[in-house]
Amino acid sequence: MSKQKIQLSDHFDYSRLIRFVLPCIGTMLFTSIYGIVDGLCVSNFVGKTAFAAVNLIMPVPMLVGTVGFMLGTGGSAIVGITLGEGDKTRADRYFSLFMSTALIAGIVLSVLGMLLLRPVALMLGAEGEMLDYALRYGRVLMLSLPTFILQNMFQSFFVTAEKPHLGFYFTVGAGCTNMVLDVLLVGILHWSVEGAAIATMLSQVVGGLLPVFYFLNRKNTSLLHLCRTQFEGGVLLKACVNGSSELMTNLSMSLVNILYNYQLLRFAGEDGVAAYGVIMYASFLFVAVFVGYAVGSAPIVSYHYGANNRKEVNNLYRKSLKLIGVVAVVMTIGSMFIIPHVARFFVGYDENLLILTTRAFRLYGLSFLIMGFNVYASSFFTALGDGVTSALISFLRTLLFQVAAVLLLPFLLGIDGIWLAVTAAELAALLVSIGMFITRDQQFHYRKAE
């Protein structure tokens, strides 16, 4: 006998909450896994110089692709609140507006990215063979930017449409496309970094373009449908402000990754950049759990806040913090055991690089104990429509605190200071998140059931 469909309007106990967010967590995990395969193929079939080049230039398309996260999280909160108010027609119109905006932004940014890629790569310190690899990889990813932005946006809207499982299936389809083509194009046909980039581009077509056709179908059984829309500047601005925290989070991550690579080139050369690349790929698995939970639970909060059901908002708030605490402890302990095995998969062919990567990852992994609370805090305030508070947490956590840590700690601790920078930043951000949870309750009343 199949379990009853879970709806946004339900009361959520632990079982129902976990079952609802699991597809979204699975989506993020699978996205991380096929990204890892990308790195594995480049590192093992092309070499560590190509691997370092890919990781040096990767933050650039990731940076401009953050528009999709902004429109997805900020827009889905508005659509979720509108659905909670009972106005489905207006919700569809808003959804269509956000999708159209994401597509247009992707085309414009793709053109700009192609023009600026080489100057940016030079500014990051790429030269010689590393510069060549970086440009060959980056140009293909810039070309696929529109579908990448759509893919990022739909991750949030599938949850709001009460179709998190379908979002997961699209991600699986995209991931399988990427992994199969990685092995074929890079491992068998030896197309070098272009093969990895083409595999990523085609996977983004699956994850970003095919959902458009699903939502265009008037017979789809989700809460949302694409329809004729009109420009509504106020709504679009509100979505951008509301999603600015997620924009800031992902934008800052890309900028900070660039800064990390710059510092590591100074302290450890090409090996330092390669080691950081391994950490980034592997840490995606851990971060994906927190981000997946935050993205999956946010539309529930938005719906019940829009329906003025403060008791259920309080219920979600309390249960979420407890779940995150348990998962954070388990994942931090687990990461210490699996780190050497993950590092060996990537760089087992170079003993010195393996030793450097293993130590670096263990220091970096301490941050998993803290970051889940900060990720949830930012997402929770976005779901309530409080984009300013959410953006403040994200700005401090992912940019200001991390930049300060990665610039200052190496003077005190050497290269270990770079690996510990993210933990120091998360700890400082946790104090801010706690302060915001306490003070913003005066407006939203989520800490006590009414």
C-alpha positions as CSV (number, residue, x, y, z in Angstrom):
1,M,0.0,0.0,0.0
2,S,1.6,3.3,-1.0
3,K,1.9,6.1,1.5
4,Q,-0.4,9.1,1.2
5,K,1.0,12.0,-0.8
6,I,2.6,14.7,1.4
7,Q,1.3,18.2,0.8
8,L,2.6,21.6,1.9
9,S,-0.6,22.2,3.9
10,D,0.1,19.1,6.1
11,H,1.2,19.0,9.7
12,F,4.8,17.7,9.7
13,D,6.1,15.2,12.3
14,Y,9.7,14.0,12.0
15,S,8.8,11.1,9.6
16,R,6.7,13.3,7.2
17,L,9.3,16.1,7.3
18,I,12.2,13.8,6.5
19,R,10.3,12.0,3.7
20,F,9.4,15.3,2.2
21,V,12.9,16.8,2.1
22,L,14.7,13.5,1.2
23,P,14.2,13.9,-2.6
24,C,15.7,17.4,-2.4
25,I,18.7,16.1,-0.3
26,G,19.0,13.3,-2.9
27,T,19.0,15.9,-5.7
28,M,21.8,17.8,-4.1
29,L,23.8,14.7,-3.3
30,F,23.5,13.3,-6.8
31,T,24.5,16.7,-8.2
32,S,27.6,16.5,-6.0
33,I,28.3,12.9,-7.1
34,Y,28.3,13.7,-10.8
35,G,30.4,16.7,-10.2
36,I,32.9,14.4,-8.4
37,V,33.0,12.1,-11.4
38,D,33.9,15.2,-13.5
39,G,36.9,15.9,-11.3
40,L,37.9,12.2,-11.1
41,C,38.1,11.8,-14.8
42,V,40.1,15.0,-15.4
43,S,42.5,14.2,-12.6
44,N,43.1,10.6,-13.5
45,F,42.9,10.7,-17.3
46,V,44.3,14.2,-18.1
47,G,46.6,15.0,-15.1
48,K,47.0,17.2,-12.1
49,T,47.8,20.3,-14.1
50,A,44.5,20.0,-16.0
51,F,42.7,19.2,-12.7
52,A,44.2,22.3,-11.0
53,A,43.2,24.4,-14.1
54,V,39.6,23.2,-14.0
55,N,39.3,24.0,-10.3
56,L,40.9,27.4,-10.9
57,I,38.4,28.5,-13.5
58,M,35.3,26.6,-12.2
59,P,34.3,29.3,-9.7
60,V,33.8,31.8,-12.6
61,P,30.8,30.1,-14.3
62,M,29.6,29.0,-10.9
63,L,29.7,32.7,-9.9
64,V,27.5,34.0,-12.7
65,G,25.2,31.0,-12.4
66,T,24.1,32.1,-9.0
67,V,21.3,34.2,-10.6
68,G,19.4,30.9,-10.8
69,F,19.7,30.3,-7.1
70,M,18.5,33.8,-6.4
71,L,15.4,33.6,-8.6
72,G,14.7,30.0,-7.4
73,T,14.8,30.6,-3.7
74,G,13.5,34.2,-3.6
75,G,10.9,33.5,-6.3
76,S,9.7,30.2,-4.7
77,A,9.2,31.9,-1.4
78,I,6.9,34.4,-3.1
79,V,5.1,31.7,-5.0
80,G,4.8,29.5,-1.9
81,I,3.3,32.4,0.1
82,T,0.9,33.2,-2.8
83,L,-0.2,29.5,-2.9
84,G,-0.7,29.6,0.9
85,E,-3.0,32.6,0.3
86,G,-5.1,30.5,-2.1
87,D,-4.3,32.4,-5.4
88,K,-3.0,29.8,-7.8
89,T,-3.5,31.9,-11.0
90,R,-1.2,34.6,-9.6
91,A,1.3,32.0,-8.4
92,D,1.6,30.6,-12.0
93,R,2.0,34.1,-13.4
94,Y,4.8,34.8,-10.9
95,F,6.5,31.5,-11.6
96,S,6.4,32.2,-15.4
97,L,7.9,35.6,-14.8
98,F,10.8,34.2,-12.8
99,M,11.5,31.5,-15.4
100,S,11.6,34.0,-18.3
101,T,13.9,36.3,-16.4
102,A,16.3,33.4,-15.6
103,L,16.5,32.5,-19.3
104,I,17.1,36.1,-20.5
105,A,19.7,36.7,-17.7
106,G,21.5,33.4,-18.8
107,I,21.8,34.5,-22.4
108,V,23.2,38.0,-21.5
109,L,25.7,36.6,-18.9
110,S,26.8,33.9,-21.3
111,V,27.9,36.5,-23.8
112,L,29.7,38.6,-21.2
113,G,31.3,35.5,-19.7
114,M,32.8,34.5,-23.1
115,L,34.3,38.0,-23.5
116,L,35.8,38.2,-20.0
117,L,37.0,34.7,-19.5
118,R,40.6,35.1,-20.6
119,P,41.3,38.4,-18.6
120,V,39.8,36.7,-15.5
121,A,41.9,33.6,-15.9
122,L,45.0,35.7,-16.2
123,M,44.0,37.7,-13.2
124,L,43.6,34.5,-11.2
125,G,47.2,33.6,-11.9
126,A,46.8,31.0,-14.7
127,E,49.7,30.8,-17.1
128,G,51.2,28.5,-19.7
129,E,49.6,25.0,-19.8
130,M,47.2,25.8,-16.9
131,L,45.9,28.9,-18.7
132,D,45.3,26.8,-21.9
133,Y,43.3,24.1,-20.0
134,A,41.3,26.7,-18.0
135,L,40.2,28.6,-21.2
136,R,39.3,25.4,-23.1
137,Y,37.1,24.2,-20.2
138,G,35.6,27.5,-19.2
139,R,34.5,28.5,-22.7
140,V,32.2,25.5,-23.0
141,L,30.7,26.1,-19.6
142,M,30.0,29.8,-20.4
143,L,28.2,28.6,-23.5
144,S,25.8,26.5,-21.4
145,L,25.1,29.2,-18.8
146,P,21.4,29.7,-19.7
147,T,20.6,26.0,-19.0
148,F,22.8,26.0,-15.9
149,I,20.8,29.0,-14.5
150,L,17.5,27.3,-15.2
151,Q,18.7,24.1,-13.6
152,N,19.6,26.0,-10.4
153,M,16.2,27.8,-10.4
154,F,14.1,24.6,-10.9
155,Q,15.7,22.9,-7.8
156,S,13.6,25.2,-5.6
157,F,10.4,25.3,-7.7
158,F,10.0,21.5,-8.0
159,V,9.6,21.5,-4.2
160,T,7.1,24.4,-4.2
161,A,5.2,22.5,-6.9
162,E,4.9,19.5,-4.5
163,K,7.0,17.5,-6.9
164,P,10.4,17.0,-5.1
165,H,10.6,13.5,-6.4
166,L,10.3,14.7,-10.0
167,G,13.1,17.2,-9.4
168,F,15.2,14.4,-8.1
169,Y,14.5,12.3,-11.3
170,F,15.5,15.2,-13.5
171,T,18.8,15.5,-11.5
172,V,19.4,11.8,-11.8
173,G,18.9,12.0,-15.6
174,A,21.3,15.0,-15.7
175,G,23.8,13.2,-13.5
176,C,23.8,9.9,-15.5
177,T,24.2,11.9,-18.7
178,N,27.2,13.7,-17.2
179,M,28.9,10.6,-15.8
180,V,28.4,8.4,-18.9
181,L,29.7,11.1,-21.1
182,D,32.7,11.9,-18.8
183,V,33.8,8.3,-19.0
184,L,33.2,8.1,-22.8
185,L,34.6,11.5,-23.8
186,V,37.5,11.9,-21.3
187,G,38.4,8.3,-20.4
188,I,37.8,6.5,-23.7
189,L,37.9,9.1,-26.5
190,H,40.6,11.2,-24.7
191,W,38.9,14.6,-25.4
192,S,40.7,16.1,-22.5
193,V,39.1,19.0,-20.6
194,E,36.7,19.7,-23.5
195,G,35.2,16.3,-23.1
196,A,34.5,17.0,-19.4
197,A,33.0,20.4,-20.2
198,I,30.8,19.0,-23.0
199,A,29.5,16.3,-20.6
200,T,28.6,19.0,-18.1
201,M,26.9,21.1,-20.8
202,L,24.7,18.3,-22.0
203,S,23.8,17.3,-18.5
204,Q,22.6,20.9,-17.8
205,V,20.4,20.7,-20.9
206,V,18.7,17.7,-19.3
207,G,18.4,19.4,-15.9
208,G,17.6,22.9,-17.1
209,L,15.7,22.7,-20.4
210,L,13.5,19.5,-20.0
211,P,11.7,20.9,-16.9
212,V,10.5,23.8,-19.0
213,F,8.5,21.4,-21.2
214,Y,7.1,19.7,-18.1
215,F,5.8,22.9,-16.7
216,L,4.5,24.0,-20.1
217,N,2.2,21.0,-20.2
218,R,-1.2,22.0,-18.8
219,K,-1.9,18.4,-17.9
220,N,1.0,18.1,-15.4
221,T,-0.3,17.3,-11.9
222,S,1.9,19.8,-10.0
223,L,0.8,23.0,-8.3
224,L,2.6,25.1,-10.9
225,H,2.2,25.7,-14.6
226,L,4.0,28.0,-17.0
227,C,1.6,30.5,-18.6
228,R,1.5,33.8,-20.3
229,T,3.0,36.4,-18.0
230,Q,3.8,40.1,-17.8
231,F,6.6,42.1,-16.5
232,E,6.0,43.0,-12.8
233,G,9.0,45.0,-11.6
234,G,8.0,45.1,-8.0
235,V,7.5,41.3,-7.7
236,L,10.8,40.7,-9.5
237,L,12.6,43.1,-7.3
238,K,11.1,41.5,-4.2
239,A,12.2,38.0,-5.4
240,C,15.7,39.3,-6.0
241,V,15.9,40.9,-2.6
242,N,14.4,37.9,-1.0
243,G,16.7,35.5,-2.8
244,S,19.7,37.8,-2.3
245,S,20.9,35.6,0.6
246,E,21.2,32.6,-1.7
247,L,22.8,34.8,-4.4
248,M,25.2,36.1,-1.8
249,T,25.9,32.6,-0.5
250,N,26.8,31.2,-3.9
251,L,28.4,34.4,-5.2
252,S,30.6,34.5,-2.1
253,M,31.5,30.9,-2.3
254,S,32.8,31.5,-5.9
255,L,34.7,34.6,-4.9
256,V,36.1,32.9,-1.8
257,N,37.2,29.9,-3.9
258,I,39.0,32.3,-6.2
259,L,40.7,33.8,-3.1
260,Y,41.6,30.4,-1.7
261,N,43.2,29.4,-5.0
262,Y,45.2,32.6,-5.2
263,Q,46.5,32.1,-1.6
264,L,47.3,28.4,-2.3
265,L,49.2,29.2,-5.4
266,R,51.4,31.5,-3.2
267,F,51.8,29.0,-0.3
268,A,51.8,25.6,-2.1
269,G,51.8,26.1,-5.8
270,E,49.9,23.8,-8.2
271,D,49.6,21.1,-5.5
272,G,47.8,23.4,-3.2
273,V,45.2,24.3,-5.8
274,A,44.8,20.6,-6.7
275,A,44.3,19.7,-3.0
276,Y,41.7,22.4,-2.6
277,G,39.9,21.0,-5.7
278,V,39.6,17.6,-4.0
279,I,38.3,19.2,-0.8
280,M,35.7,21.2,-2.8
281,Y,34.5,18.1,-4.7
282,A,34.3,15.9,-1.6
283,S,32.8,18.5,0.7
284,F,30.0,19.0,-1.8
285,L,28.6,15.7,-0.5
286,F,28.4,17.0,3.1
287,V,27.2,20.5,2.2
288,A,24.6,19.0,-0.1
289,V,22.8,17.4,2.9
290,F,22.4,20.8,4.7
291,V,21.5,22.7,1.5
292,G,19.1,20.0,0.4
293,Y,17.3,20.1,3.8
294,A,17.2,23.9,3.7
295,V,15.8,24.1,0.1
296,G,13.4,21.2,0.8
297,S,11.9,22.6,4.0
298,A,11.7,26.3,3.0
299,P,8.6,26.0,0.8
300,I,6.8,24.4,3.8
301,V,7.7,27.3,6.0
302,S,6.6,29.8,3.3
303,Y,3.3,28.0,2.8
304,H,2.3,28.0,6.5
305,Y,3.6,31.5,7.0
306,G,1.4,32.6,4.1
307,A,-1.5,30.7,5.6
308,N,-0.9,32.4,9.0
309,N,-0.3,29.0,10.7
310,R,2.3,30.1,13.3
311,K,2.0,26.9,15.2
312,E,3.2,24.8,12.3
313,V,6.0,27.3,11.6
314,N,7.2,26.9,15.2
315,N,6.9,23.1,14.8
316,L,9.1,23.2,11.6
317,Y,11.7,25.5,13.3
318,R,12.1,23.3,16.4
319,K,12.3,20.0,14.5
320,S,14.7,21.4,11.9
321,L,17.3,22.6,14.4
322,K,17.2,19.2,16.2
323,L,17.6,17.3,13.0
324,I,20.5,19.5,11.8
325,G,22.3,19.1,15.2
326,V,22.2,15.3,15.0
327,V,23.2,15.1,11.3
328,A,26.1,17.6,11.9
329,V,27.7,15.4,14.6
330,V,27.3,12.2,12.6
331,M,28.7,13.7,9.4
332,T,31.7,15.4,11.1
333,I,32.7,12.1,12.8
334,G,32.1,10.1,9.6
335,S,34.1,12.6,7.5
336,M,37.3,12.0,9.5
337,F,37.2,8.3,8.6
338,I,36.4,8.5,4.9
339,I,38.7,11.5,4.0
340,P,41.8,9.4,3.2
341,H,39.9,7.1,0.9
342,V,38.3,10.0,-1.0
343,A,41.6,11.7,-1.4
344,R,43.2,8.5,-2.7
345,F,40.5,8.2,-5.5
346,F,41.5,11.7,-6.8
347,V,45.2,12.0,-6.3
348,G,46.5,8.5,-5.2
349,Y,49.0,8.7,-8.1
350,D,51.0,11.4,-6.2
351,E,52.0,10.5,-2.7
352,N,53.0,14.0,-1.6
353,L,49.8,15.5,-2.9
354,L,47.8,12.7,-1.2
355,I,49.4,13.6,2.2
356,L,48.8,17.3,1.7
357,T,45.1,16.7,0.7
358,T,44.3,14.3,3.6
359,R,45.6,16.7,6.2
360,A,43.9,19.7,4.6
361,F,40.6,17.9,4.3
362,R,40.6,16.9,8.0
363,L,41.1,20.4,9.1
364,Y,38.5,21.7,6.7
365,G,36.0,19.0,7.8
366,L,35.7,20.5,11.3
367,S,33.4,23.1,9.7
368,F,30.7,20.5,9.0
369,L,29.9,20.6,12.7
370,I,28.7,24.2,12.5
371,M,27.7,25.1,8.9
372,G,24.3,23.3,8.9
373,F,22.8,25.8,11.4
374,N,24.0,28.8,9.4
375,V,22.7,27.3,6.1
376,Y,19.3,26.7,7.7
377,A,19.2,30.1,9.3
378,S,19.7,31.9,6.0
379,S,17.1,29.7,4.2
380,F,14.6,30.0,7.0
381,F,14.5,33.8,6.9
382,T,14.2,33.7,3.1
383,A,11.2,31.4,3.5
384,L,9.6,34.0,5.8
385,G,10.2,36.7,3.2
386,D,12.9,38.4,5.2
387,G,15.5,38.6,2.5
388,V,17.5,41.3,4.3
389,T,18.2,39.2,7.4
390,S,18.9,36.2,5.3
391,A,21.3,38.1,3.1
392,L,23.1,39.5,6.1
393,I,23.8,36.1,7.5
394,S,25.0,34.9,4.1
395,F,27.1,37.9,3.5
396,L,28.9,37.6,6.8
397,R,29.2,33.8,6.7
398,T,30.3,33.2,3.1
399,L,32.2,36.5,2.3
400,L,33.3,38.8,5.0
401,F,34.2,36.3,7.7
402,Q,35.8,33.9,5.2
403,V,37.8,36.6,3.4
404,A,39.1,37.9,6.7
405,A,40.0,34.3,7.9
406,V,41.7,33.2,4.7
407,L,43.8,36.4,4.6
408,L,44.7,36.6,8.3
409,L,45.0,33.0,9.6
410,P,47.9,32.0,7.2
411,F,50.1,34.7,8.9
412,L,49.5,32.9,12.2
413,L,49.3,29.2,11.2
414,G,50.8,29.0,7.7
415,I,49.0,26.9,5.2
416,D,47.0,25.3,8.0
417,G,45.4,28.7,8.5
418,I,43.9,28.4,4.9
419,W,42.3,25.0,5.7
420,L,40.9,26.3,9.0
421,A,39.5,29.5,7.6
422,V,36.1,28.1,6.8
423,T,35.7,26.7,10.3
424,A,36.6,30.1,11.9
425,A,34.1,31.8,9.5
426,E,31.3,29.4,10.3
427,L,31.8,29.8,14.1
428,A,31.6,33.6,13.8
429,A,28.5,33.3,11.6
430,L,26.9,30.9,14.1
431,L,26.9,33.7,16.7
432,V,25.2,36.0,14.2
433,S,22.6,33.3,13.3
434,I,21.7,32.7,17.0
435,G,21.3,36.5,17.5
436,M,19.0,36.7,14.5
437,F,16.9,33.8,15.6
438,I,16.3,35.5,18.9
439,T,15.8,39.1,17.7
440,R,13.7,38.4,14.5
441,D,11.2,36.3,16.5
442,Q,9.7,39.6,17.7
443,Q,8.3,40.1,14.2
444,F,7.7,36.5,13.0
445,H,6.8,34.7,16.3
446,Y,8.3,31.3,15.4
447,R,9.9,30.3,18.7
448,K,6.7,29.7,20.5
449,A,3.6,27.8,19.3
450,E,0.5,30.0,19.3
